Amino acid sequence: MSASADLLELETAPPATTTNQQGPTGTNNPRRVWALVVLVAVVVSAYSLGIGRGDLVNQGGWSMVRNFFAGALSPELNPDFLRITWDATLTTLAYASLGTALSVFIGLVFGVVVSQTWWGVGRRDGYGRGLIKRAGWLTSRGALGLPRGVHEVVWGLFLVNVLGLDPLVGVLAIGIPFGAVTAKVFSELIDETPKHAYDGLRSSGVGRVKAFAYALAPQAFPDLLSYSFYRFECAIRAAAILGIIGAGGLGYQLSISFSSLRYNEMWTLIYALILVSGLADLWSTTLRRPDRSRFLVSNEQVPGLRRDRFLNLSMLAFGVLAAVSAWHLQLDPATLWSQRARTLLAGIRDASFPLNLTVEQLSTLGRLALQTLAMSIVAIAAASALAVATAFVAARSQGGGEDPGPVRRLGSLGARALLLFCRAVPPPVWALLLLFVLFSGPLPGALALGVYNYGILGRLMAEVVENLDPRPVYALRAQGTGGVKAFFYGVLPLSLPRFGGYALYRWEVTMREVVVVGLVAAGGLGRLLQEQLSSFNYPGVVATLLTLVGLTIFADLVGSSIRRAIG
């Protein structure tokens, strides 16, 4: 698995080898069928959100948007506010680093336990023994579904009710869902690692733990490390979003400044968030360079790691950052098992059941579930279209090919800066801005998620372009093919399947992120969940969460089917 491919947090399946009986041009070609399904889903979803049905734009709100962007030219530089910004930045970094550390720990432990390699799935055993192994693997993997399917904001809202405004809320709200996602990805990386040395140790009587430690861990280490630092970059964005629900940090200060329309202060905070996100992006990208993986893993028969000064300094720096973060937040783990926390947790558990759902409540859940689905489809469709248009400009080069000229480098820098800005600003802020110029409803929330995911998808797709094999283009150009034709025949066919895979993954994530924009009353199940938590309606909260998990599983299954079709 390449260093850039590990960013694709999805259950990657081998490219489909079966062909349709009617051939690639037949009417039953799965690609064409899914393309039609996707097109219909986008059109129906857009129409259900109000696009094409009356006036959507509030013309009086454009002045407020202009005032917001005008504040970018004069950020607040008052020493007192700069000290507030500095402290908020440290808090955001603290939540991100400790949440990442917790998620990596969870990922390492459970990533091994839920891997097919650990359970021995696929090995030649008797029917009964093989069935037991597969059942154990599926059960352990399914146990990660609930923490992975619930967004970190929901975890934060729940933990606030148990722990209060304790710093542990932010750390756990990031660490638990990120840990489940990390465990899933780690298990896939382990299963994709060559097993020759592991099988040799196991056949000689070595236990599974030792065989993992000596045979698989050194080989998988570069990809595990790359993904861990990518998680840190994601955790910074998550920490900013959690701040909006009261966890502190840059997100909290952004919400205060926005509520009083102090745009100059907002831009100071946004610049701080962009700086932190940009540095984390640079750090993780450097560690994910393709040559980094080849440098770390030796080519000897026995797996091993070579020394790498940058790697050692990175791990040391992250360890220091985590230690300083724990001191800055003044964490007290004893809060987790305090009498107050146990009493509140028991009260929530007792109040959550039985559900006793009425027909009216089920109807509301069904209606808002369809609205949430429509919001996610519109968001990812808009984000994907913009990201594809931007990716080739944002890419520094194509497949490590010839060095681009100064104009291309300048265009790449501008496009990457735009993408960084779009993904650094939390979705609730984008939703509030869009609510200035669009009438209230689910559409502003969907478009806000579209802008946010555009920043993420554009960056991932640009990496795809940078890591393309340049030989097909070289061969076409050597035969006299023009630049435009070489692009359409040598670049697009290699790029689009990977673009589609990233878009489908982000759709699965966006299904959970709809909760985030619900915090600002932008529609979907997120708005309902916020109302239920505010009124301590815990049976309703459980029902809404189960609906969200069901939607996530649905998106996962549909995404996997489409990926197999386009693989």
ZIFENZI-V478027 format. One record per pair of residues at least 4 apart in sequence whose ideal C-beta (glycine too) atoms are under 7 Angstrom apart, sorted by the first residue. I is the first residue (numbers start at 1). J is the second residue. Records with the same first field share a line. If there is no record, write none. Layout:
# ZIFENZI-V478027
I->J / J
This chain:
# ZIFENZI-V478027
1->5 / 6 / 189 / 192 / 223
2->290 / 467
3->223 / 226 / 288 / 289 / 290 / 292 / 293
4->288 / 463 / 467
6->189 / 223 / 226 / 227
7->230 / 460
8->12 / 501 / 502 / 505
9->181 / 185 / 505
10->501 / 505 / 559
11->188 / 560
12->188
13->560 / 563 / 564 / 567
15->567
16->564 / 565 / 567
20->26 / 28 / 29 / 30
22->26 / 27 / 28
24->29
25->29
28->33
29->33
30->34 / 565
31->35 / 565 / 566
32->36
33->37
34->38 / 562 / 565
35->39
36->40
37->41
38->42
39->43
40->44
41->45 / 377
42->46 / 377 / 381
43->47
44->48
45->49 / 374 / 377 / 378
46->51 / 378
47->51 / 52 / 53
48->374
49->374 / 375 / 378 / 442 / 443 / 446
50->54 / 56 / 441 / 443
51->443
56->438 / 439 / 443
57->437 / 438
58->437 / 438 / 439
61->65 / 436 / 437
62->66 / 437
63->67
64->68 / 436
65->69 / 433 / 436 / 437
66->70
67->71 / 263
68->263 / 433
71->263 / 264 / 266 / 267
72->267
74->264
75->264 / 267 / 268 / 271
76->81 / 264 / 265 / 268
77->82
78->82
79->83
80->84
81->85 / 265 / 268
82->86
83->87
84->88 / 253
85->89 / 268 / 269 / 272
86->90
87->91
88->92 / 249 / 250 / 252 / 253 / 269
89->93 / 250 / 272 / 276
90->94 / 328
91->95 / 248 / 249
92->96 / 236 / 239 / 240 / 243 / 249 / 250 / 276
93->97 / 276 / 325
94->98 / 325 / 328 / 329
95->99 / 170 / 171 / 174 / 239 / 242 / 247 / 249
96->100 / 232 / 235 / 236 / 239
97->101 / 232 / 318 / 321 / 322 / 325
98->102 / 171 / 322 / 325 / 326
99->103 / 171 / 174 / 175 / 178 / 235 / 239
100->104 / 231 / 232 / 235
101->105 / 322
102->106 / 171 / 175 / 179
103->107 / 174 / 175 / 178 / 179 / 182 / 231
104->108 / 182 / 228 / 231
105->109
106->110 / 175 / 179 / 182 / 183
107->111 / 179 / 182 / 183 / 186
108->112 / 186
109->113
110->114 / 144 / 183
111->115 / 182 / 183 / 186 / 187 / 190
112->118 / 190 / 212
113->118 / 140
114->140 / 141 / 144 / 183 / 187
115->187 / 190 / 191
116->121 / 122 / 137 / 191
117->190 / 191 / 195
118->208
119->133 / 136 / 137
120->133
121->133 / 134 / 137
125->129 / 130 / 133
126->130
127->131
128->132
129->133
130->134
131->135
132->136
133->137
134->138
135->139
136->140
137->141
138->142
139->143
144->148 / 180 / 183 / 184
145->149 / 549 / 553
146->150 / 549
147->176 / 177 / 180
148->177 / 180 / 181 / 184
149->512 / 548 / 549 / 552
150->154 / 155 / 177 / 545 / 548 / 549
151->177 / 512 / 513 / 515 / 516
152->156 / 173 / 174 / 177 / 238 / 242
153->157 / 241 / 242 / 245 / 515 / 516
154->158 / 515 / 529 / 545
155->159 / 172 / 173 / 176 / 177
156->160 / 169 / 170 / 173 / 242 / 245 / 247
157->245 / 533
158->162
159->163 / 169 / 172 / 173
160->164 / 165 / 169 / 246
161->344 / 348
162->341 / 344 / 345 / 348
163->168 / 169 / 335 / 341
165->169 / 246
166->335
167->171 / 329 / 330 / 331
168->172 / 331 / 335 / 336
169->173 / 247
170->174 / 239 / 242 / 247
171->175
172->176
173->242
174->178 / 235 / 238 / 239
175->179
176->180
177->181
178->182 / 231 / 235
179->183
180->184
181->185
182->186 / 231
183->187
184->188
185->189 / 227
186->190 / 224
187->191
188->192
189->193 / 220 / 223 / 224
190->216 / 220
193->216 / 219 / 220
194->219
195->199
196->200
197->201 / 215 / 302 / 303
198->202 / 211 / 215 / 216
199->203
200->204
201->206 / 211 / 214 / 215
202->206 / 211
206->210 / 211
207->211
208->212
209->213
210->214
211->215
212->216 / 217
213->217
215->303
216->220
217->221
218->297 / 303 / 304 / 305
219->297 / 303
220->224
221->225 / 296 / 305
222->226 / 292 / 293 / 296 / 297
223->227 / 293
224->228
225->229 / 287
226->230 / 287 / 288
227->231
228->232
229->283 / 284 / 287
230->234 / 284 / 288
231->235
232->280 / 284
233->280 / 281 / 284
234->238
235->239
236->240 / 276 / 277 / 280
237->241 / 277 / 423
238->242
239->243 / 249
240->249 / 250 / 251 / 273 / 426
241->251 / 426 / 516
242->247 / 251
243->247 / 248 / 249 / 250 / 251 / 252
244->251 / 252 / 255 / 426 / 428 / 519
245->519
246->252
247->252
248->252
250->254 / 269 / 272 / 273
251->255 / 426
252->256
253->257 / 269
254->258 / 266 / 269 / 429
255->259
256->260
257->262 / 265 / 266 / 269
258->266 / 429 / 432
262->266
263->267
264->268
265->269
266->270
267->271
268->272
269->273
270->274 / 425
271->275
272->276
273->277 / 424
274->278 / 420 / 421 / 424
275->279
276->280
277->281 / 420 / 424
278->282 / 420
279->283
280->284
281->285 / 420
282->286
283->287
284->288
287->292 / 314
288->292
290->467
291->295
292->296
293->297
295->306 / 308
296->305 / 306 / 308 / 311
297->305
298->304 / 306
300->304
308->312
309->313
310->314
311->315
312->316
313->317
314->318
315->319
316->320
317->321
318->322
319->323
320->324
321->325
322->326
323->327
324->328
325->329
326->331
334->338
335->341
336->341
337->341 / 342
338->342
339->343
340->344
341->345
342->346
343->347
344->348
345->349
346->350
347->351
348->352 / 538
351->538
352->538 / 539 / 542
353->539
355->539 / 542 / 543
356->539
357->361 / 362 / 543
359->363
360->364
361->365
362->366
363->367
364->368
365->369 / 543 / 544 / 547
366->370
367->371
368->372 / 524 / 525 / 528
369->373 / 525 / 547 / 551
370->374
371->375 / 442 / 523 / 524
372->376 / 514 / 524 / 525 / 551
373->377 / 551
374->378
375->379 / 442 / 445 / 446 / 514 / 523 / 524
376->380 / 507 / 510 / 511 / 514
377->381
378->382 / 446 / 450
379->383 / 446 / 449 / 450 / 453 / 510
380->384 / 453 / 503 / 506 / 507 / 510
381->385
382->386 / 447 / 450
383->387 / 450 / 453 / 454 / 457 / 506
384->388 / 457 / 503
385->389
386->390 / 454
387->391 / 454 / 457 / 458 / 461
388->461 / 499
390->394 / 415 / 419 / 458
391->395 / 458 / 461 / 462 / 465
392->465
393->411 / 412 / 415
394->412 / 415 / 416 / 419 / 458 / 462
395->412 / 462 / 465 / 466
396->412 / 466
397->401 / 403 / 404 / 466
398->465 / 468 / 470 / 491
399->467 / 468 / 469 / 470
400->470
401->470
404->408 / 409
406->410
407->411
408->412
409->413
410->414
411->415
412->416
413->417
414->418
415->419
416->420
417->421
418->422
419->423 / 455 / 458 / 459
420->424 / 455
421->425
422->451 / 452 / 454 / 455
423->452 / 455 / 456
425->429 / 430
427->431 / 448 / 449 / 452 / 513 / 516 / 517
428->432 / 516 / 517 / 519 / 520
429->433
430->434 / 448 / 451 / 452
431->435 / 444 / 445 / 448 / 517 / 520 / 522
432->520
434->438 / 444 / 447 / 448
435->440 / 444
438->443 / 444
441->523
442->446 / 522 / 523 / 524
443->447
444->448 / 522
445->449 / 514 / 517 / 522 / 523 / 524
446->450
447->451
448->452 / 517 / 522
449->453 / 510 / 513 / 514 / 517
450->454
453->457 / 506 / 510
454->458
455->459
456->460 / 506
457->461 / 502 / 503 / 506
458->462
459->463
460->464 / 502
461->465 / 499 / 502
462->466
463->467
464->468 / 495 / 498 / 499
465->495
468->491 / 494 / 495
469->494
470->474
471->475
472->476 / 490 / 494
473->477 / 486 / 490 / 491
474->478
475->479
476->481 / 486 / 489 / 490
477->481 / 486
481->485 / 486
482->486
483->487
484->488
485->489
486->490
487->491 / 492
488->492
489->493
491->495
492->496
495->499
496->500
497->501 / 566 / 567
498->502
499->503
500->504 / 566
501->505 / 563
502->506
503->507
504->508 / 559 / 562 / 563
505->509 / 559
506->510
507->511 / 555 / 559
508->552 / 555 / 556 / 559
509->513
510->514
511->551 / 552 / 555
512->548 / 552
514->518 / 524 / 525 / 526
515->525 / 526 / 529
516->526
517->522 / 526
518->522 / 523 / 524 / 525 / 526 / 527 / 529 / 530
519->526 / 530
521->527
523->527
525->529 / 544 / 547 / 548
526->530
527->531
528->532 / 544
529->533 / 541 / 544
530->534
531->535
532->537 / 540 / 541 / 544
533->541
537->541
538->542
539->543
540->544
541->545
542->546
543->547
544->548
545->549
546->550
547->551
548->552
549->553
550->554
551->555
552->556
553->557
554->558
555->559
556->560
557->561
558->562
559->563
560->564
561->565
562->566
563->567
